[in-house]
């Protein structure tokens, strides 16, 4: 385990020094503003329809309870694309991956260590920004409309702090494997984009169908199981030779 964190700490340190991280944070602020605009416009529409205070309260609770599922997942996956660059891509570009593979660690330990280097800081940054955004949106726009702070349901909180981190790690292990064995590891970042789109669109689609947002933990658990099975299969074919050959092209 100590070897895994040694590998992870190096990659995390390099990623936090990247200007791209702060650019992506600005982009996430813009996304947050879009959610604020959506909320205020829908509340204004309800007000114009002379909706009761209870109706607005219920809408506010449902809207922000949904954000408690979406924001940590969306922001964490968003940040993943930055940390993934420094986990494998930079190592291959600088040829340091060859020195790492020659060190007294197994290729599986390298794989898991680099996955941790992407997943852990991505979730920490993602959940931190999500919490800040949630609080600002509540005090700035919900409390003035409803007079109360919307607290997420227990299931939403458990999902955000337990299920989503596992989900992020499960997705990252598959992507890092791709980066380790293909000659152009940047292609793996398209996987993040694809998963990001599928999950976010999927959440919105379920909401559009009238399904309760409480079904989302089951969806996340399904993705975790799928990624775990894929990783188990991939682990049997991961070798030092494959990694070294992919980095020499």
N, C-alpha and C positions, 0 to 999 in steps of 0.2 A: 504493500500500500504506500509506503514511503517513496518508492521509486515513481509511482504514478503521480504523486503530488509534486515531485521534483520536476517532472516533465511538464505538468500542467502550469506550475508557477512561472516557468520561463515564457511560455506562450502568452499567458495572461498579461505579464508585464509588458511585453512588446505590443500587445493589442491596445492596452490603455494609453500607450504613447502615440497611437495613431490618430491623426486628425479626422479620419473617416468616422470614428466613433462619435465625435461631437457633431458632425454633420448629420448623422443618422438621428441623434437626439433631437436636433432641430426639426427634422422631418416628422418625428413622433409628436412633437409639440403641435405641428401643423395638423396632424391627424386628430389630435385631441380637440383642437379648435373646431374641426369639422363635426365631431360628435356634439360639441357644445351648440353649434349652429343648428344641428338636427333636432336636438332637444328643445331649444328655445322656439324654433319654428313650429314644432308640433304642439307645444304648450300654448303658443299664441293661437294656433288653429282651434284648439279646444276652448280657449277663452272666448274666441269670436263666436263659437257655437253655444256660448252660455253654459258650458259644462260645469257640473258641480265641483266643489273643492275636493270631494271624495274621489271623483273621477280623475282629477289631475293628480291627486296623491297616489292613486293606484298606478296611473301611467308612469309617474316618476319612479316609483318603487320598481316596477317591472323593467323600465329602461335602464336604471342604474344597477339593478341586480344582474342584468344581462352583461353590462360592462365589466362586472366583477369576474365574469368568465372570460370575456373576450380580450380585455386590455393586457393582462399578464401574459397570456398565450401569444397574442399578436406582437407585442413589444419584444418579448423574449426571442421569438423566431426571427424578428427583424434584426436584432442585435447579433444573432448567431452568424449572419453572413459576414460580419466584420471579423469576429473572433476566429471564424473558420479560415480566413485568409492567412492569419498568423499562426495557425496551428499546423498546417501542412504546406500551403502554397509558398510561403516565405522560406520555409526550411528547404523545399525542393529548389527554389530559385537560388538560394545561397549555398546549396550542396551540403548543408548541415545535417540533412536527413541521413546521409551516409555515415556520418560520425555517430549519430544517435543509434543507428541500426548496428553499429559495431560495438556499442557499449554493452555492459552486462545486464541487459534487459531483454525480455522476449518481445517478439513482434506484437503479441496480444497486449502486453503491458504498454507498449507504445501506442497502440490503437486506443485502449481505454484511457490512458493518460491524456492523450490529445483530445479525446471526446470530452473528458472532464474539463479541460482547458477552455473548451467552447461552451459547454452546457452550463457550468456553474456560474461564471460571470455574466453570461447572457441572461440567465434567470434573475440574478441579483439586480442587475441594472434594469431589466424589464419590469420586475415587480416593484422596484423603487419608483420608477417613473409612473407606473400604473397607479400606485398608492397616492403619489403627489397629485396626479391628474384627477383622481377620484375625489380627493379632499377639496381641491380647488373648485371642481365642477359642482360639488355639493354645496359648499358655502357660498360660492359665487352665483349659482343659478337655481339650485333646488330649494334651499332654505328660504330665499326671498319669495318663492312661489308657494311653498307648502308650509313653511314655518318649522320644518323638522329636517334633520339629517337622515338620509337614507342609508341604513346599515345593511350590508349584504346578508343574505340567508346563510345559515351555518354550512349548508352544502356548498355554496359558492366559495366560502372562505376555505373550506377543506380542499376543494378542487384547486384553488389558486395556490395554496402553500404546499400541497402534497402531490396531487395528481399531475398538475401541469409541469412541475420540475421533472418528474419521472418521464412525462411525455416528451419534454425537450431533450432529455438525455437519450431516450430511445430513438428519436429522429436523428439526433446528431451522430450516434454510433454508425448508422447506415451511411450518412453523408461522408463522414471521415473515412470510412472504408473505401468509398468511391474515390476520394481524394488521394488516398494512399496508393491505389493500384492503377489509376489511369494516368496517362502522360500529360493531360491537361486538367489539373485538379480544379480549375476555376469552373469547369462544367458542373461540378457538384453543387455550386451555389445556385444553379437553376433548380436543383431539387428543393432547396429551401424556399425559393420563390413559388414553386409549384405547390408544395405542402401548405405554405402560407395562404395561398389563394384558395385551395381546396377547403381548408379548415374554416377560414373566415366566411367564405361563400356558403359552406355547409351550415354554419351556425345561423346565418341570416336566412337560409332556405328553410331550416327547421322552424325558425320563428315565423316565417311567412306562411308555413303550412298550419300554423296554429298549435304546434307542439310545444310543450312546456320546456323552458330552458333547462330544467332539472334533468333532462335527458342527456345534456351535454357531457356530464362525467362518464356516462356509459359509452358515448362516442369516443371520448379521449382514451378510455380504458381499452376500447377495441383497437385504436391506433397503436397503443403501447404494446398490446399483445402481438399485433401484426409485425411491428418493427422488431420486437424481441425475437420472434421466429426467424425473421429475415437475418438478423444479426447472428443468430445461432448457426444458421446455414452458412453464412459468409465466413464465420470464424474458422470453419474447417478448411477453407481454401486460401486463407491469408498466410502468406509466407514472406520471409525476408527477401527472397529472390524476386518476388513480384514487386515489392516496394522499390528495391534497388534498380530493377530494370526500368520501371516507370519513370524514375528520376533521372535516368541517363539519356533519355530521348530529347 
